[in-house]
């Protein structure tokens, strides 16, 4: 790291986890005598504004402390610039850090920010919505909608995800869907379509286990033609990323994919539930610089 570190942090991320992480990180930087500046987000979209201003002022090293949504906001501002994104994840799901091999512990993540290597990571779009990890529709959207309800009642983010998952399972249903991609197409009753630049969504479900954020491809997972009972039975495999060998899963890589279905559905875009159907997913190769563990050290 050659320039001063600038921190952008979201005080409401992780039901207070970000506040604790910020205190740990800034104390550690002060103790090490490492100069830094910091700004706090105040509303949705503010992190993007702060990051754009920082880049325009010449800052090259920006670390974000927050959940997957805040990370997505900052990353979007660093697209196609030479600024490096450092990640200290302290949200509810923390899915983006899993394929990047960035540790959850704030001080261990800070060590990566300070001593890791910068690599050019892919991004992707769901229509005009930018994302960096996983986007999709179906069961994962249902989980997230219930998680938001439980997050308001529970301080433990992991428990909120578990309750959301169980509630979504009770209301499981498929959607008649047409899918097309370069070289192929299918029509089926779909439970989930996920287009993964990363590997996990929903707070730890390994939906696209073979995805690589640096390979210029989206990993597509389609779970289809499955009964409620069989969905329950393969859930343990799904959580561990061992579901690809079942007859209910079609898995492949593509640079883009279009899906149409009725009735219309919301999208899961890096953990945010947003409108956007029908949808076309596209990969954006080498879209931004991200600081990750040095290869061989992860």
HELIX and SHEET records of a PDB file:
HELIX    1   1 UNK A   13  UNK A   16  5                                   4    
HELIX    2   2 UNK A   17  UNK A   32  1                                  16    
HELIX    3   3 UNK A   46  UNK A   56  1                                  11    
HELIX    4   4 UNK A   68  UNK A   77  1                                  10    
HELIX    5   5 UNK A   96  UNK A  100  1                                   5    
HELIX    6   6 UNK A  106  UNK A  115  1                                  10    
HELIX    7   7 UNK A  139  UNK A  151  1                                  13    
HELIX    8   8 UNK A  157  UNK A  170  1                                  14    
HELIX    9   9 UNK A  228  UNK A  240  1                                  13    
SHEET    1   A 7 UNK A  36  UNK A  40  0                                        
SHEET    2   A 7 UNK A   5  UNK A   9  1                                        
SHEET    3   A 7 UNK A  61  UNK A  66  1                                        
SHEET    4   A 7 UNK A  84  UNK A  89  1                                        
SHEET    5   A 7 UNK A 279  UNK A 292  1                                        
SHEET    6   A 7 UNK A 117  UNK A 126 -1                                        
SHEET    7   A 7 UNK A 129  UNK A 131 -1                                        
SHEET    1   B11 UNK A  36  UNK A  40  0                                        
SHEET    2   B11 UNK A   5  UNK A   9  1                                        
SHEET    3   B11 UNK A  61  UNK A  66  1                                        
SHEET    4   B11 UNK A  84  UNK A  89  1                                        
SHEET    5   B11 UNK A 279  UNK A 292  1                                        
SHEET    6   B11 UNK A 256  UNK A 262 -1                                        
SHEET    7   B11 UNK A 175  UNK A 181 -1                                        
SHEET    8   B11 UNK A 184  UNK A 196 -1                                        
SHEET    9   B11 UNK A 134  UNK A 138 -1                                        
SHEET   10   B11 UNK A 267  UNK A 269 -1                                        
SHEET   11   B11 UNK A 272  UNK A 274 -1                                        
SHEET    1   C10 UNK A  36  UNK A  40  0                                        
SHEET    2   C10 UNK A   5  UNK A   9  1                                        
SHEET    3   C10 UNK A  61  UNK A  66  1                                        
SHEET    4   C10 UNK A  84  UNK A  89  1                                        
SHEET    5   C10 UNK A 279  UNK A 292  1                                        
SHEET    6   C10 UNK A 256  UNK A 262 -1                                        
SHEET    7   C10 UNK A 175  UNK A 181 -1                                        
SHEET    8   C10 UNK A 184  UNK A 196 -1                                        
SHEET    9   C10 UNK A 218  UNK A 224 -1                                        
SHEET   10   C10 UNK A 249  UNK A 254 -1                                        
END                                                                             
